[in-house]
Amino acid sequence: MRVALVSVGDEILAGDTVNTNATWLSQQLNARGTTVERVTVVPDRIADIARVVNEYHAEYDAVIVTGGLGPTHDDLTMEGIGAAFGRAVEPHKEALDWLTTHGGYSHDDLATGTAHLPVGARMFRNEVGVAPGCVIDTVYVFPGVPAEMKGMFDLVADEFSGTRRYTDEVIAAEPESALIDRMNEVQTKFGVKVGSYPGENVRIKLESEDEDAVSAAKAWLRERVTEAY
């Protein structure tokens, strides 16, 4: 299953907020065997949200959009999702019932737009906050507040699946450029995917659907590099 993540928010683009949602979702999805192939940040602008969602909906098995939910002036994600699918955004009875019955709100407490969703969307209750999420076809829409996003993802986590991939790593105390030949060889010899991430040392990541291949590749590599301890 191939997934694209879309984070909505001027505050992310301005550097005021760190996009921890994308990191957390990528970790959760990869652990379920789902491959995250794209992470994109778009501004709080209906046209940009609609354009990116429309493109990714056609290209990927699922799209997860986070941020921009609610009734304030810059909460435009639902309007963007509606535009991507050519659907109106209007009061959603189930969302309103949830907020008044389980959320403890009265109709008068809720700002206009709080329970508005695109026509035909399946609503996700927000058990941590207020603004509901939803899914249309294979486009999932979650709040940007991390606790709310995590709680909502847990409701639908089983809808994301794929072939499990195993990973392990070797930390090498050598320059990345000096490791190229050995990384190429371990990739060819064991059929594993190899990634290298330099820093104080070089983290060599090994990945495969075959757990034994990863273990064998790690053992082979450890015998041939200077490890950092």
Buried (B, 14 or more C-beta within 10 A) or exposed (E): BEBBBBBBBBBBBEEEBEBEBBEBBBEBBBEBBBBBEBBBBBBBBBEBBBBBBBBBBEEBBBBBBBBBBBBEEBBBBBBBBBBBBEBEBEEBEBBBEBBBEEBEBEEEEBEEBBBBBBEEBBBBBBBBBBBBBBBBEBBBBBBBBEEBBBBBBEBBBEBBEBEEBBBBBBBBEBEBEEBEEBBEBBBEEBEBBBEBEEEEBBBBBBBBBBEEBBBBBBEBBEEEBEEEE
